[in-house]
Amino acid sequence: MSVTRTATTRELASFLSELRFEDLPEEAVERTRELFVDWVASALAGKNARPVRVFERFAETMGPAEGPSEILPSRWRTSPLFAALVNAASSHVVEQDDLHNASVFHPATVVFPAALAVAQQTGASGRDLIVASVAGYETGVRVGNYLGRSHYKVFHTTGTAGTLASAAAASYLLGADEEVMLNALGSAGTQAAGLWEFLRDAADSKQLHTAKAAADGLLAAYVARDGFTGATRILEGEQGMAAGMSSDADPGKLVEGLGERWAVLETSFKFHASCRHTHPAADALLEGMREHGLGVDQIAAVRARVHGAAIDVLGPVSDPRTIHQSKFSMGFVLALIAARGSAGIDDFTEAALEDPELREFSERVEMVFDPEIDAAYPQRWIGLVEIEKTGGDRIASRVNVPKGDPGNTLSREELEEKALRLSAFQDGASDEEVSRMMDRIWNLDREPDVRNLLPEA
């Protein structure tokens, strides 16, 4: 497809509405299955998290007492809207859901909650779910790329682009043609929101962003199906998203490589249970310690050389006071890496948060803007740390492709181990239940429907 500077929302809507399973290369189908397994496990890991319990109570109060769509952590069923709302919040709590580097967007946590909820209501097949999910990934990633770095500096792209991603996935399952898809994107875009200010207060807004993105996307899709109209130029219009939310929007990125490049194949799995901006430095520190045989007591200080967005997002968190906030502290994450050799889901605890040795080490970590690393970002997330040894010597350690990126991806065995670990975190599901669930997902394109993904509680 040719790329023009006048690429429009309609061009994207046309592609999405015409997408078919036969259009997808096998590797894209396989990666979608892998991403779905990873997402379900992340949603189960959110069980009993305080923000998730709040959303569950909201769903109990405002939603129907029963319905066709599963709320995964609690195992009860409700309407698609409230199932999507709770599952989206739950899958974003432990910071293990996937990320697309170039768009700095978490696709799974907004796409799969919407797609699964609608598929369970409509009786869609596993193939339909796969195509709808690919449509959601394509939408969110392309909108995130289009809105650019200036957007991400203030807006949480997963909340903004995620609303359109959810709408695209839901609309596909509802049988949208080009006009209906366009109207759904218009209504989704006018609802899109999510601001980074919450980081300074350790507030729960990150889960609100994903919950509302998934639910508002459903709202946009269902009303569009029934004839509700939305802005047809919601992205590029004079008072559209780019005009209000970006200073470096690139329209060509909406359609570049449509049908040739696939967002699911460019999406990274998260290896560490922390903000993705900490991962390159964490990998580089691990590599440096292994290569030089260093223990935590041999490290006097660590300087992480980072891209500018890492400073924007992590910089406000200088003294983490909650487990979730500690996942956005470069100092705390690197302290865990140095002291324990990992920053996994079981490493972030209240005890760790109060551990004086971890706290002391975290204060010896510094972030420094690096022009080379910033120039490569967001297409490449390079990890570079300078380690000062207790004797005064300095060591540089660099990782060009962090663990989990497409060029250094997780194997199926590693994905299954991660899924079992996440599901066990808050007793979200037994190993047997997860194994049965994974068997279904590995054969998703042959499943007649996706109802009853997990047994009721």
Buried (B, 14 or more C-beta within 10 A) or exposed (E): EEBEEEBBBBBBBBBBBEBEBEEBEEEBBBBBBBBBBBBBBBBBBBBBBEBBBBBBEBBBEEBEEEBBBBBBBBBBBBBBBBBBBBBBBBBBBBBBBBBBBBBBBBBBBBBBBBBBBBBBBBEBBBBBBBBBBBBBBBBBBBBBBBBBBBBBBEBBBBBBBBBBBBBBBBBBBBEBEBBBBBBBBBBBBBBBBBEBEBBEEBBBBBBBBBBBBBBBBBBBBBBBBEEBEBBBBBBBBEEBBBEEBBEEBBBBBBBBEBEEEBBBBBBBBBBBBBBBBBBBBBBBBBBBBEEEEBEBEBBBBBBBBBBBBBBBBBBBBEEBEBBBBBBBBBBBBBBBBBBBBBBBBEBBEEEBBEBEEBBEBBEBBEBEEBEEBBEBBBEBBBBBBBBBBEEEEEBEBBBBBBBBBBEBBBEBEBBBEBBBBBBBBBEBBEEEBBBBBBEBBBEBBEBEBBBEBBEEE
